[in-house]
Amino acid sequence: MVDRQKLKELIRELDKMGYKSAADTLESFQYDVMNYMQFPENHWRRIRTTNIMERTNKEIKRRTKVVGAFPSQESVLRLQVSILIDINEEWITGNKYLIMEQ
């Protein structure tokens, strides 16, 4: 695989430049970094990023700011769970982020 070879070259280059810690970290996690390649190629662009998680966290933050103060930890948790349920239902019924049928 071309990307795996590029990653190995990057690790060697970082090591030569004196960034041993960065090179060691990349080497330790090289299989995790390239894990997205186990999925169909048309999914790579979407699953190699954390956009879905960032969007979800942003929505939770936005909706909890509207409420302001919460009477208890349980009330915060209930709101967050209801937001996640809404997002899940939206994904199930309409939005196709990844099309699994080939």
GUFI-326083 format. One record per atom (N, C-alpha, C, O): residue in one letter; atom name; x, y, z. Coordinates in Angstrom, 2 decimals, decimal comma, always signed. Layout:
<pts>
@code->A site->CA x->X y->Y z->Z
...
</pts>
This chain:
<pts>
@code->M site->N x->+0,83 y->-1,18 z->+0,00
@code->M site->CA x->+0,00 y->+0,00 z->+0,00
@code->M site->C x->+0,88 y->+1,25 z->+0,00
@code->M site->O x->+1,86 y->+1,35 z->+0,74
@code->V site->N x->+0,49 y->+2,17 z->-0,83
@code->V site->CA x->+1,26 y->+3,40 z->-1,00
@code->V site->C x->+1,24 y->+4,24 z->+0,28
@code->V site->O x->+2,27 y->+4,77 z->+0,69
@code->D site->N x->+0,08 y->+4,37 z->+0,91
@code->D site->CA x->-0,04 y->+5,19 z->+2,11
@code->D site->C x->+0,80 y->+4,65 z->+3,26
@code->D site->O x->+1,38 y->+5,41 z->+4,03
@code->R site->N x->+0,86 y->+3,33 z->+3,39
@code->R site->CA x->+1,68 y->+2,74 z->+4,46
@code->R site->C x->+3,15 y->+3,03 z->+4,21
@code->R site->O x->+3,90 y->+3,30 z->+5,15
@code->Q site->N x->+3,57 y->+2,97 z->+2,95
@code->Q site->CA x->+4,97 y->+3,28 z->+2,61
@code->Q site->C x->+5,28 y->+4,75 z->+2,90
@code->Q site->O x->+6,34 y->+5,07 z->+3,42
@code->K site->N x->+4,35 y->+5,64 z->+2,56
@code->K site->CA x->+4,53 y->+7,07 z->+2,85
@code->K site->C x->+4,65 y->+7,31 z->+4,34
@code->K site->O x->+5,46 y->+8,12 z->+4,78
@code->L site->N x->+3,84 y->+6,59 z->+5,13
@code->L site->CA x->+3,89 y->+6,75 z->+6,58
@code->L site->C x->+5,25 y->+6,30 z->+7,11
@code->L site->O x->+5,82 y->+6,96 z->+7,98
@code->K site->N x->+5,77 y->+5,18 z->+6,60
@code->K site->CA x->+7,08 y->+4,70 z->+7,05
@code->K site->C x->+8,18 y->+5,69 z->+6,67
@code->K site->O x->+9,11 y->+5,90 z->+7,44
@code->E site->N x->+8,08 y->+6,29 z->+5,48
@code->E site->CA x->+9,05 y->+7,30 z->+5,06
@code->E site->C x->+8,97 y->+8,53 z->+5,97
@code->E site->O x->+10,00 y->+9,11 z->+6,33
@code->L site->N x->+7,76 y->+8,92 z->+6,32
@code->L site->CA x->+7,57 y->+10,06 z->+7,23
@code->L site->C x->+8,20 y->+9,77 z->+8,59
@code->L site->O x->+8,85 y->+10,64 z->+9,17
@code->I site->N x->+8,02 y->+8,57 z->+9,08
@code->I site->CA x->+8,61 y->+8,19 z->+10,38
@code->I site->C x->+10,13 y->+8,28 z->+10,31
@code->I site->O x->+10,76 y->+8,82 z->+11,22
@code->R site->N x->+10,72 y->+7,76 z->+9,24
@code->R site->CA x->+12,18 y->+7,84 z->+9,09
@code->R site->C x->+12,65 y->+9,29 z->+8,98
@code->R site->O x->+13,65 y->+9,66 z->+9,59
@code->E site->N x->+11,92 y->+10,11 z->+8,23
@code->E site->CA x->+12,27 y->+11,52 z->+8,05
@code->E site->C x->+12,21 y->+12,28 z->+9,37
@code->E site->O x->+13,10 y->+13,07 z->+9,68
@code->L site->N x->+11,15 y->+12,04 z->+10,15
@code->L site->CA x->+11,03 y->+12,69 z->+11,46
@code->L site->C x->+12,19 y->+12,29 z->+12,37
@code->L site->O x->+12,73 y->+13,12 z->+13,11
@code->D site->N x->+12,56 y->+11,02 z->+12,32
@code->D site->CA x->+13,66 y->+10,54 z->+13,14
@code->D site->C x->+14,98 y->+11,22 z->+12,73
@code->D site->O x->+15,76 y->+11,62 z->+13,60
@code->K site->N x->+15,22 y->+11,36 z->+11,42
@code->K site->CA x->+16,43 y->+12,03 z->+10,94
@code->K site->C x->+16,47 y->+13,49 z->+11,35
@code->K site->O x->+17,54 y->+14,03 z->+11,63
@code->M site->N x->+15,29 y->+14,14 z->+11,38
@code->M site->CA x->+15,22 y->+15,56 z->+11,71
@code->M site->C x->+15,36 y->+15,81 z->+13,22
@code->M site->O x->+15,43 y->+16,96 z->+13,65
@code->G site->N x->+15,40 y->+14,74 z->+14,01
@code->G site->CA x->+15,56 y->+14,91 z->+15,45
@code->G site->C x->+14,27 y->+14,86 z->+16,23
@code->G site->O x->+14,26 y->+15,13 z->+17,43
@code->Y site->N x->+13,18 y->+14,54 z->+15,57
@code->Y site->CA x->+11,88 y->+14,44 z->+16,23
@code->Y site->C x->+11,61 y->+12,98 z->+16,60
@code->Y site->O x->+10,63 y->+12,38 z->+16,15
@code->K site->N x->+12,48 y->+12,43 z->+17,42
@code->K site->CA x->+12,41 y->+11,01 z->+17,77
@code->K site->C x->+11,11 y->+10,66 z->+18,47
@code->K site->O x->+10,52 y->+9,61 z->+18,21
@code->S site->N x->+10,66 y->+11,52 z->+19,35
@code->S site->CA x->+9,42 y->+11,24 z->+20,09
@code->S site->C x->+8,23 y->+11,15 z->+19,14
@code->S site->O x->+7,40 y->+10,25 z->+19,26
@code->A site->N x->+8,14 y->+12,09 z->+18,20
@code->A site->CA x->+7,05 y->+12,07 z->+17,22
@code->A site->C x->+7,15 y->+10,83 z->+16,34
@code->A site->O x->+6,13 y->+10,20 z->+16,05
@code->A site->N x->+8,36 y->+10,49 z->+15,92
@code->A site->CA x->+8,56 y->+9,30 z->+15,09
@code->A site->C x->+8,16 y->+8,04 z->+15,86
@code->A site->O x->+7,52 y->+7,15 z->+15,30
@code->D site->N x->+8,55 y->+7,96 z->+17,12
@code->D site->CA x->+8,19 y->+6,80 z->+17,94
@code->D site->C x->+6,68 y->+6,68 z->+18,13
@code->D site->O x->+6,12 y->+5,58 z->+18,08
@code->T site->N x->+6,03 y->+7,81 z->+18,34
@code->T site->CA x->+4,58 y->+7,81 z->+18,51
@code->T site->C x->+3,89 y->+7,33 z->+17,24
@code->T site->O x->+3,00 y->+6,48 z->+17,29
@code->L site->N x->+4,30 y->+7,87 z->+16,09
@code->L site->CA x->+3,72 y->+7,43 z->+14,82
@code->L site->C x->+3,97 y->+5,95 z->+14,57
@code->L site->O x->+3,09 y->+5,23 z->+14,10
@code->E site->N x->+5,16 y->+5,51 z->+14,90
@code->E site->CA x->+5,48 y->+4,09 z->+14,70
@code->E site->C x->+4,64 y->+3,20 z->+15,61
@code->E site->O x->+4,17 y->+2,14 z->+15,18
@code->S site->N x->+4,44 y->+3,63 z->+16,83
@code->S site->CA x->+3,63 y->+2,85 z->+17,77
@code->S site->C x->+2,18 y->+2,73 z->+17,34
@code->S site->O x->+1,54 y->+1,70 z->+17,54
@code->F site->N x->+1,67 y->+3,80 z->+16,74
@code->F site->CA x->+0,25 y->+3,85 z->+16,38
@code->F site->C x->+0,00 y->+3,76 z->+14,88
@code->F site->O x->-1,08 y->+4,11 z->+14,42
@code->Q site->N x->+0,98 y->+3,30 z->+14,11
@code->Q site->CA x->+0,83 y->+3,30 z->+12,66
@code->Q site->C x->-0,34 y->+2,45 z->+12,19
@code->Q site->O x->-1,00 y->+2,80 z->+11,21
@code->Y site->N x->-0,62 y->+1,35 z->+12,85
@code->Y site->CA x->-1,73 y->+0,51 z->+12,42
@code->Y site->C x->-3,07 y->+1,14 z->+12,78
@code->Y site->O x->-4,05 y->+1,00 z->+12,05
@code->D site->N x->-3,11 y->+1,84 z->+13,92
@code->D site->CA x->-4,33 y->+2,55 z->+14,29
@code->D site->C x->-4,60 y->+3,71 z->+13,35
@code->D site->O x->-5,75 y->+3,97 z->+12,97
@code->V site->N x->-3,54 y->+4,41 z->+12,97
@code->V site->CA x->-3,67 y->+5,56 z->+12,08
@code->V site->C x->-4,21 y->+5,12 z->+10,72
@code->V site->O x->-5,01 y->+5,83 z->+10,11
@code->M site->N x->-3,77 y->+3,97 z->+10,25
@code->M site->CA x->-4,16 y->+3,48 z->+8,93
@code->M site->C x->-5,37 y->+2,55 z->+8,97
@code->M site->O x->-5,72 y->+1,95 z->+7,96
@code->N site->N x->-6,01 y->+2,42 z->+10,12
@code->N site->CA x->-7,12 y->+1,50 z->+10,30
@code->N site->C x->-8,29 y->+1,78 z->+9,35
@code->N site->O x->-9,00 y->+0,86 z->+8,96
@code->Y site->N x->-8,50 y->+3,05 z->+9,00
@code->Y site->CA x->-9,61 y->+3,40 z->+8,12
@code->Y site->C x->-9,52 y->+2,70 z->+6,77
@code->Y site->O x->-10,52 y->+2,57 z->+6,06
@code->M site->N x->-8,33 y->+2,25 z->+6,40
@code->M site->CA x->-8,13 y->+1,60 z->+5,10
@code->M site->C x->-8,76 y->+0,21 z->+5,04
@code->M site->O x->-8,83 y->-0,38 z->+3,96
@code->Q site->N x->-9,22 y->-0,32 z->+6,16
@code->Q site->CA x->-9,88 y->-1,62 z->+6,18
@code->Q site->C x->-11,31 y->-1,53 z->+5,64
@code->Q site->O x->-11,93 y->-2,55 z->+5,34
@code->F site->N x->-11,83 y->-0,31 z->+5,51
@code->F site->CA x->-13,19 y->-0,08 z->+5,02
@code->F site->C x->-13,15 y->+0,19 z->+3,52
@code->F site->O x->-12,08 y->+0,44 z->+2,97
@code->P site->N x->-14,30 y->+0,14 z->+2,86
@code->P site->CA x->-14,32 y->+0,46 z->+1,43
@code->P site->C x->-13,75 y->+1,85 z->+1,15
@code->P site->O x->-13,93 y->+2,78 z->+1,95
@code->E site->N x->-13,07 y->+1,99 z->+0,05
@code->E site->CA x->-12,35 y->+3,24 z->-0,26
@code->E site->C x->-13,26 y->+4,46 z->-0,32
@code->E site->O x->-12,84 y->+5,56 z->+0,04
@code->N site->N x->-14,50 y->+4,28 z->-0,76
@code->N site->CA x->-15,40 y->+5,44 z->-0,83
@code->N site->C x->-15,83 y->+5,93 z->+0,56
@code->N site->O x->-16,47 y->+6,97 z->+0,65
@code->H site->N x->-15,49 y->+5,21 z->+1,64
@code->H site->CA x->-15,79 y->+5,65 z->+3,01
@code->H site->C x->-14,61 y->+6,35 z->+3,67
@code->H site->O x->-14,78 y->+7,02 z->+4,69
@code->W site->N x->-13,44 y->+6,21 z->+3,10
@code->W site->CA x->-12,22 y->+6,70 z->+3,76
@code->W site->C x->-12,29 y->+8,16 z->+4,14
@code->W site->O x->-11,94 y->+8,52 z->+5,26
@code->R site->N x->-12,74 y->+9,01 z->+3,25
@code->R site->CA x->-12,72 y->+10,44 z->+3,49
@code->R site->C x->-13,57 y->+10,81 z->+4,71
@code->R site->O x->-13,23 y->+11,74 z->+5,45
@code->R site->N x->-14,63 y->+10,09 z->+4,92
@code->R site->CA x->-15,53 y->+10,43 z->+6,02
@code->R site->C x->-15,11 y->+9,81 z->+7,36
@code->R site->O x->-15,32 y->+10,43 z->+8,41
@code->I site->N x->-14,53 y->+8,62 z->+7,35
@code->I site->CA x->-14,22 y->+7,97 z->+8,62
@code->I site->C x->-12,83 y->+8,26 z->+9,15
@code->I site->O x->-12,53 y->+7,92 z->+10,29
@code->R site->N x->-11,99 y->+8,88 z->+8,36
@code->R site->CA x->-10,65 y->+9,19 z->+8,88
@code->R site->C x->-10,64 y->+10,51 z->+9,65
@code->R site->O x->-9,61 y->+10,89 z->+10,21
@code->T site->N x->-11,76 y->+11,20 z->+9,70
@code->T site->CA x->-11,87 y->+12,44 z->+10,46
@code->T site->C x->-12,76 y->+12,25 z->+11,66
@code->T site->O x->-13,43 y->+11,22 z->+11,80
@code->T site->N x->-12,78 y->+13,23 z->+12,53
@code->T site->CA x->-13,64 y->+13,19 z->+13,71
@code->T site->C x->-14,80 y->+14,17 z->+13,57
@code->T site->O x->-15,36 y->+14,63 z->+14,57
@code->N site->N x->-15,16 y->+14,50 z->+12,34
@code->N site->CA x->-16,20 y->+15,50 z->+12,11
@code->N site->C x->-17,53 y->+15,13 z->+12,75
@code->N site->O x->-18,21 y->+16,00 z->+13,30
@code->I site->N x->-17,91 y->+13,86 z->+12,71
@code->I site->CA x->-19,19 y->+13,44 z->+13,30
@code->I site->C x->-19,19 y->+13,71 z->+14,81
@code->I site->O x->-20,16 y->+14,25 z->+15,34
@code->M site->N x->-18,10 y->+13,34 z->+15,48
@code->M site->CA x->-18,03 y->+13,56 z->+16,93
@code->M site->C x->-17,99 y->+15,05 z->+17,26
@code->M site->O x->-18,62 y->+15,50 z->+18,21
@code->E site->N x->-17,24 y->+15,81 z->+16,47
@code->E site->CA x->-17,15 y->+17,25 z->+16,72
@code->E site->C x->-18,51 y->+17,91 z->+16,55
@code->E site->O x->-18,88 y->+18,77 z->+17,35
@code->R site->N x->-19,24 y->+17,53 z->+15,53
@code->R site->CA x->-20,56 y->+18,09 z->+15,28
@code->R site->C x->-21,51 y->+17,73 z->+16,42
@code->R site->O x->-22,29 y->+18,57 z->+16,88
@code->T site->N x->-21,46 y->+16,49 z->+16,87
@code->T site->CA x->-22,31 y->+16,04 z->+17,98
@code->T site->C x->-21,99 y->+16,81 z->+19,26
@code->T site->O x->-22,89 y->+17,27 z->+19,95
@code->N site->N x->-20,71 y->+16,95 z->+19,58
@code->N site->CA x->-20,32 y->+17,69 z->+20,78
@code->N site->C x->-20,73 y->+19,16 z->+20,68
@code->N site->O x->-21,15 y->+19,75 z->+21,68
@code->K site->N x->-20,61 y->+19,73 z->+19,51
@code->K site->CA x->-21,00 y->+21,13 z->+19,31
@code->K site->C x->-22,51 y->+21,31 z->+19,52
@code->K site->O x->-22,94 y->+22,30 z->+20,11
@code->E site->N x->-23,30 y->+20,34 z->+19,05
@code->E site->CA x->-24,75 y->+20,41 z->+19,23
@code->E site->C x->-25,13 y->+20,28 z->+20,70
@code->E site->O x->-26,01 y->+20,98 z->+21,18
@code->I site->N x->-24,46 y->+19,37 z->+21,42
@code->I site->CA x->-24,72 y->+19,23 z->+22,86
@code->I site->C x->-24,37 y->+20,51 z->+23,58
@code->I site->O x->-25,13 y->+20,97 z->+24,44
@code->K site->N x->-23,23 y->+21,09 z->+23,26
@code->K site->CA x->-22,81 y->+22,34 z->+23,90
@code->K site->C x->-23,79 y->+23,47 z->+23,61
@code->K site->O x->-24,15 y->+24,23 z->+24,51
@code->R site->N x->-24,22 y->+23,58 z->+22,38
@code->R site->CA x->-25,16 y->+24,64 z->+21,99
@code->R site->C x->-26,47 y->+24,52 z->+22,75
@code->R site->O x->-26,99 y->+25,52 z->+23,25
@code->R site->N x->-26,99 y->+23,31 z->+22,85
@code->R site->CA x->-28,29 y->+23,13 z->+23,49
@code->R site->C x->-28,22 y->+23,21 z->+25,01
@code->R site->O x->-29,21 y->+23,57 z->+25,64
@code->T site->N x->-27,09 y->+22,87 z->+25,60
@code->T site->CA x->-26,98 y->+23,00 z->+27,06
@code->T site->C x->-26,76 y->+24,46 z->+27,46
@code->T site->O x->-27,16 y->+24,87 z->+28,55
@code->K site->N x->-26,11 y->+25,24 z->+26,59
@code->K site->CA x->-25,93 y->+26,67 z->+26,89
@code->K site->C x->-27,27 y->+27,40 z->+26,95
@code->K site->O x->-27,43 y->+28,35 z->+27,73
@code->V site->N x->-28,22 y->+26,97 z->+26,13
@code->V site->CA x->-29,54 y->+27,60 z->+26,12
@code->V site->C x->-30,21 y->+27,46 z->+27,48
@code->V site->O x->-30,86 y->+28,40 z->+27,95
@code->V site->N x->-30,06 y->+26,30 z->+28,10
@code->V site->CA x->-30,70 y->+26,05 z->+29,40
@code->V site->C x->-30,01 y->+26,86 z->+30,49
@code->V site->O x->-30,68 y->+27,41 z->+31,36
@code->G site->N x->-28,71 y->+26,94 z->+30,45
@code->G site->CA x->-27,97 y->+27,70 z->+31,46
@code->G site->C x->-27,65 y->+26,87 z->+32,68
@code->G site->O x->-26,71 y->+26,08 z->+32,67
@code->A site->N x->-28,42 y->+27,05 z->+33,74
@code->A site->CA x->-28,17 y->+26,34 z->+35,00
@code->A site->C x->-29,05 y->+25,10 z->+35,09
@code->A site->O x->-30,23 y->+25,13 z->+34,74
@code->F site->N x->-28,47 y->+24,02 z->+35,56
@code->F site->CA x->-29,20 y->+22,77 z->+35,74
@code->F site->C x->-29,35 y->+22,48 z->+37,22
@code->F site->O x->-28,43 y->+22,74 z->+37,99
@code->P site->N x->-30,50 y->+21,94 z->+37,62
@code->P site->CA x->-30,70 y->+21,66 z->+39,05
@code->P site->C x->-29,86 y->+20,50 z->+39,56
@code->P site->O x->-29,56 y->+20,43 z->+40,76
@code->S site->N x->-29,48 y->+19,57 z->+38,66
@code->S site->CA x->-28,69 y->+18,42 z->+39,12
@code->S site->C x->-27,91 y->+17,83 z->+37,96
@code->S site->O x->-28,15 y->+18,17 z->+36,80
@code->Q site->N x->-26,97 y->+16,95 z->+38,28
@code->Q site->CA x->-26,19 y->+16,25 z->+37,26
@code->Q site->C x->-27,10 y->+15,36 z->+36,41
@code->Q site->O x->-26,88 y->+15,21 z->+35,21
@code->E site->N x->-28,12 y->+14,79 z->+37,04
@code->E site->CA x->-29,03 y->+13,91 z->+36,32
@code->E site->C x->-29,79 y->+14,66 z->+35,23
@code->E site->O x->-30,05 y->+14,11 z->+34,16
@code->S site->N x->-30,14 y->+15,91 z->+35,49
@code->S site->CA x->-30,87 y->+16,69 z->+34,49
@code->S site->C x->-29,99 y->+17,01 z->+33,28
@code->S site->O x->-30,47 y->+17,02 z->+32,15
@code->V site->N x->-28,71 y->+17,25 z->+33,52
@code->V site->CA x->-27,77 y->+17,47 z->+32,41
@code->V site->C x->-27,66 y->+16,19 z->+31,59
@code->V site->O x->-27,70 y->+16,23 z->+30,36
@code->L site->N x->-27,52 y->+15,08 z->+32,27
@code->L site->CA x->-27,41 y->+13,80 z->+31,59
@code->L site->C x->-28,67 y->+13,49 z->+30,77
@code->L site->O x->-28,57 y->+13,03 z->+29,64
@code->R site->N x->-29,85 y->+13,75 z->+31,34
@code->R site->CA x->-31,10 y->+13,52 z->+30,61
@code->R site->C x->-31,16 y->+14,34 z->+29,34
@code->R site->O x->-31,58 y->+13,84 z->+28,29
@code->L site->N x->-30,75 y->+15,60 z->+29,41
@code->L site->CA x->-30,76 y->+16,46 z->+28,23
@code->L site->C x->-29,77 y->+15,94 z->+27,19
@code->L site->O x->-30,09 y->+15,88 z->+26,00
@code->Q site->N x->-28,59 y->+15,57 z->+27,62
@code->Q site->CA x->-27,59 y->+15,07 z->+26,67
@code->Q site->C x->-28,04 y->+13,78 z->+26,01
@code->Q site->O x->-27,85 y->+13,60 z->+24,81
@code->V site->N x->-28,64 y->+12,89 z->+26,77
@code->V site->CA x->-29,13 y->+11,64 z->+26,19
@code->V site->C x->-30,26 y->+11,93 z->+25,20
@code->V site->O x->-30,31 y->+11,30 z->+24,14
@code->S site->N x->-31,14 y->+12,84 z->+25,53
@code->S site->CA x->-32,23 y->+13,15 z->+24,59
@code->S site->C x->-31,69 y->+13,77 z->+23,29
@code->S site->O x->-32,22 y->+13,51 z->+22,21
@code->I site->N x->-30,64 y->+14,57 z->+23,40
@code->I site->CA x->-30,00 y->+15,13 z->+22,20
@code->I site->C x->-29,40 y->+14,01 z->+21,35
@code->I site->O x->-29,56 y->+14,00 z->+20,13
@code->L site->N x->-28,72 y->+13,08 z->+22,00
@code->L site->CA x->-28,12 y->+11,95 z->+21,27
@code->L site->C x->-29,18 y->+11,07 z->+20,63
@code->L site->O x->-28,98 y->+10,56 z->+19,53
@code->I site->N x->-30,29 y->+10,87 z->+21,31
@code->I site->CA x->-31,40 y->+10,09 z->+20,73
@code->I site->C x->-31,94 y->+10,80 z->+19,50
@code->I site->O x->-32,20 y->+10,15 z->+18,49
@code->D site->N x->-32,11 y->+12,12 z->+19,57
@code->D site->CA x->-32,58 y->+12,90 z->+18,42
@code->D site->C x->-31,63 y->+12,76 z->+17,24
@code->D site->O x->-32,06 y->+12,54 z->+16,10
@code->I site->N x->-30,34 y->+12,88 z->+17,50
@code->I site->CA x->-29,34 y->+12,76 z->+16,43
@code->I site->C x->-29,38 y->+11,36 z->+15,83
@code->I site->O x->-29,30 y->+11,20 z->+14,62
@code->N site->N x->-29,49 y->+10,35 z->+16,69
@code->N site->CA x->-29,55 y->+8,97 z->+16,22
@code->N site->C x->-30,78 y->+8,74 z->+15,34
@code->N site->O x->-30,68 y->+8,12 z->+14,28
@code->E site->N x->-31,92 y->+9,24 z->+15,76
@code->E site->CA x->-33,14 y->+9,08 z->+14,96
@code->E site->C x->-33,02 y->+9,78 z->+13,61
@code->E site->O x->-33,50 y->+9,28 z->+12,59
@code->E site->N x->-32,38 y->+10,94 z->+13,61
@code->E site->CA x->-32,18 y->+11,67 z->+12,36
@code->E site->C x->-31,32 y->+10,86 z->+11,40
@code->E site->O x->-31,59 y->+10,80 z->+10,20
@code->W site->N x->-30,27 y->+10,24 z->+11,94
@code->W site->CA x->-29,39 y->+9,43 z->+11,09
@code->W site->C x->-30,10 y->+8,18 z->+10,58
@code->W site->O x->-29,90 y->+7,77 z->+9,44
@code->I site->N x->-30,91 y->+7,57 z->+11,43
@code->I site->CA x->-31,61 y->+6,34 z->+11,04
@code->I site->C x->-32,64 y->+6,63 z->+9,96
@code->I site->O x->-32,77 y->+5,87 z->+9,00
@code->T site->N x->-33,36 y->+7,71 z->+10,10
@code->T site->CA x->-34,48 y->+7,97 z->+9,19
@code->T site->C x->-34,11 y->+8,73 z->+7,92
@code->T site->O x->-34,81 y->+8,61 z->+6,92
@code->G site->N x->-33,05 y->+9,48 z->+7,93
@code->G site->CA x->-32,83 y->+10,30 z->+6,75
@code->G site->C x->-31,41 y->+10,38 z->+6,26
@code->G site->O x->-31,09 y->+9,93 z->+5,16
@code->N site->N x->-30,57 y->+10,96 z->+7,05
@code->N site->CA x->-29,22 y->+11,29 z->+6,63
@code->N site->C x->-28,37 y->+10,04 z->+6,42
@code->N site->O x->-28,18 y->+9,26 z->+7,36
@code->K site->N x->-27,86 y->+9,84 z->+5,23
@code->K site->CA x->-26,99 y->+8,69 z->+4,93
@code->K site->C x->-25,55 y->+9,18 z->+4,84
@code->K site->O x->-25,11 y->+9,66 z->+3,80
@code->Y site->N x->-24,84 y->+9,05 z->+5,94
@code->Y site->CA x->-23,45 y->+9,50 z->+5,96
@code->Y site->C x->-22,55 y->+8,49 z->+5,27
@code->Y site->O x->-21,65 y->+8,86 z->+4,51
@code->L site->N x->-22,80 y->+7,22 z->+5,54
@code->L site->CA x->-22,07 y->+6,13 z->+4,89
@code->L site->C x->-23,09 y->+5,18 z->+4,27
@code->L site->O x->-24,01 y->+4,72 z->+4,95
@code->I site->N x->-22,93 y->+4,89 z->+3,02
@code->I site->CA x->-23,82 y->+3,96 z->+2,34
@code->I site->C x->-23,15 y->+2,59 z->+2,37
@code->I site->O x->-22,11 y->+2,40 z->+1,73
@code->M site->N x->-23,73 y->+1,65 z->+3,10
@code->M site->CA x->-23,10 y->+0,37 z->+3,32
@code->M site->C x->-23,37 y->-0,63 z->+2,19
@code->M site->O x->-22,62 y->-1,59 z->+2,02
@code->E site->N x->-24,43 y->-0,41 z->+1,43
@code->E site->CA x->-24,72 y->-1,34 z->+0,33
@code->E site->C x->-23,70 y->-1,12 z->-0,78
@code->E site->O x->-23,36 y->+0,02 z->-1,11
@code->Q site->N x->-23,22 y->-2,20 z->-1,35
@code->Q site->CA x->-22,24 y->-2,10 z->-2,44
@code->Q site->C x->-22,91 y->-2,29 z->-3,77
@code->Q site->O x->-22,25 y->-2,24 z->-4,81
</pts>
